[in-house]
Amino acid sequence: MKKIYLLLLSIIILSGNLFSQVFNLSPTQHGYIFTDEMSSTIYLFQDDKLEELVSAPGCGNYFQVSSDGNKVGFKLIEDGIQIPCVIDLNSKTIIRFNDPVIKCGQVNFDEKNNPAFTIDKDLHYIKDGKAYIYHLGYYANIAPISPNGEFVVF
């Protein structure tokens, strides 16, 4: 119970507002992953400690946690350019999947924790370490891949 109170207190302090909403609160074996009300920081709350994993404009918008709970997919925006990324929660490192581009989509995962994301009008799917690129014909910021990796919605 103490951990829940500490989590809520941390959220209130970070937001500066008693009635703020926590976005995307996601439990994992590493702790709770969440963002602030500006979606500008992704946090990990673990063992009564709050850790900032990444802070950048909009990085907390639509982040996704892999099914095994070891990765957090998000879009990093720096100086107006975008990079599809994953935070490895085991090592606390950020993995960049591409060079910076004008338009990339949010990173999401299939049921085997393989990432998928868009770069301009193409879907990039990294399955078992091999990269596949599918031309969609349209840009989509959110293009979730199906659990079995056979379909995408855009």
C-alpha positions in Angstrom: 0.0 0.0 0.0 2.9 2.3 0.8 4.2 2.0 -2.8 0.8 3.1 -4.3 0.8 6.1 -2.0 4.3 7.0 -3.1 3.4 6.5 -6.8 0.4 8.8 -6.4 2.4 11.4 -4.5 5.1 11.4 -7.1 2.6 11.9 -9.8 1.0 14.8 -8.0 4.4 16.5 -7.4 5.4 16.0 -11.0 2.2 17.3 -12.4 1.8 20.2 -9.9 -1.9 19.5 -9.9 -3.8 17.3 -7.4 -6.4 16.5 -10.0 -4.0 15.7 -12.8 -4.5 12.6 -14.9 -1.8 10.0 -15.3 -1.5 8.9 -18.9 -0.6 5.3 -19.9 0.0 3.8 -16.5 1.5 0.5 -17.4 2.6 -2.1 -14.9 5.7 -4.3 -15.7 7.9 -6.6 -13.8 10.3 -3.6 -13.6 7.7 -1.3 -12.0 5.1 1.1 -13.3 5.8 3.0 -16.6 3.9 6.3 -17.0 4.1 9.8 -18.5 3.1 13.2 -17.2 0.2 15.3 -18.2 2.3 17.0 -20.9 3.4 13.6 -22.3 6.9 15.0 -22.3 8.6 12.5 -20.0 8.4 8.7 -19.5 9.0 7.5 -16.0 9.6 4.3 -14.2 8.4 3.9 -10.6 10.2 0.9 -9.0 11.0 0.0 -5.4 9.8 3.3 -4.0 12.0 5.2 -6.4 11.0 7.4 -9.4 13.3 7.4 -12.4 13.1 9.5 -15.5 13.7 7.3 -18.5 13.5 9.9 -21.3 12.4 13.5 -21.6 11.6 15.1 -24.9 8.6 16.9 -26.5 5.7 14.4 -26.9 7.8 11.3 -26.1 5.0 10.0 -23.8 2.3 10.2 -26.4 1.2 6.7 -27.4 4.2 4.9 -25.9 3.7 1.1 -25.8 5.2 -1.6 -23.5 6.1 -4.9 -25.1 4.2 -8.0 -24.0 7.2 -9.3 -22.0 7.4 -6.0 -20.2 11.1 -5.4 -21.0 10.8 -2.7 -23.7 9.0 0.6 -24.1 8.4 1.8 -27.7 8.2 5.6 -28.3 8.9 8.3 -30.8 11.7 10.7 -29.9 11.5 14.2 -31.3 14.6 16.4 -31.3 14.9 19.7 -33.1 11.8 19.0 -35.1 13.0 15.6 -36.4 11.7 12.2 -35.3 13.4 8.9 -34.4 11.6 5.6 -33.6 13.1 4.3 -30.3 12.8 1.6 -27.7 13.9 1.8 -24.0 15.4 -1.5 -22.9 14.2 -1.7 -19.3 16.8 -4.3 -18.4 19.8 -2.0 -19.3 17.9 1.3 -19.2 19.3 2.2 -22.6 17.6 3.8 -25.6 17.8 2.0 -28.9 17.3 4.2 -32.0 16.0 2.2 -35.0 16.6 4.8 -37.7 18.4 8.0 -38.5 16.4 11.1 -37.7 13.6 11.7 -40.3 10.8 14.3 -40.9 8.0 11.7 -40.2 8.1 8.5 -38.3 5.3 6.6 -36.4 5.0 5.3 -32.9 6.8 2.1 -32.1 4.6 -0.9 -31.3 5.2 -4.6 -30.8 3.8 -8.0 -31.9 3.2 -10.8 -29.3 6.8 -11.9 -29.7 8.1 -8.4 -28.8 9.2 -7.6 -32.4 9.0 -3.9 -33.1 7.1 -2.2 -35.9 6.9 1.5 -36.8 6.5 3.7 -39.9 9.0 5.9 -41.7 7.2 8.3 -44.0 4.9 6.0 -46.1 6.7 2.7 -45.2 6.1 0.2 -42.4 9.3 -1.1 -40.9 8.9 -4.5 -39.0 11.9 -6.1 -37.3 11.1 -9.7 -36.9 13.6 -12.0 -35.2 16.4 -9.5 -36.0 15.6 -9.2 -39.7 14.1 -6.0 -41.1 11.1 -6.0 -43.4 9.8 -2.9 -45.2 6.3 -2.6 -46.6 5.1 0.3 -48.6 1.7 1.6 -47.3 1.2 4.4 -49.7 0.2 6.8 -46.8 1.9 8.1 -43.7 0.4 6.8 -40.4 1.6 8.0 -37.0 0.0 5.0 -35.4 0.1 1.7 -37.3 -0.3 -1.1 -34.8 0.8 -4.6 -35.9 -1.3 -7.6 -35.1 -0.2 -9.9 -32.3 0.9 -12.5 -34.9 2.7 -9.9 -37.1 0.5 -10.7 -40.1 -1.6 -7.5 -40.3 -1.3 -3.8 -39.7 -3.9 -1.2 -39.1 -3.4 2.3 -40.5 
